[in-house]
């Protein structure tokens, strides 16, 4: 991700923490498909690595980031930036994480 896109991602994360969801959607709607896709897949890759480490404590510690990334995946799916099979794989990761968090 280039620096401009990283800055945009950080701005979106700050809005997520502030629970300004309409503002997030407005920004995402104004972005190019490729940029939304890149932010979504980059962040999803990080969450996937957290999950593969099988450290529920780490997932819990970064739950806001996990939730933010879940929102991005859902948005990208609705915008059809992810093929349906890819969307299902990405979305299922969050269901798996949720199940892990419920157990502990």
PyMOL commands that set and color helices and strands:
alter all, ss='L'
color gray80, all
select helices_A, chain A and resi 3-17+21-30+33-52+56-61+63-78+84-103
alter helices_A, ss='H'
color red, helices_A
deselect
rebuild
show_as cartoon
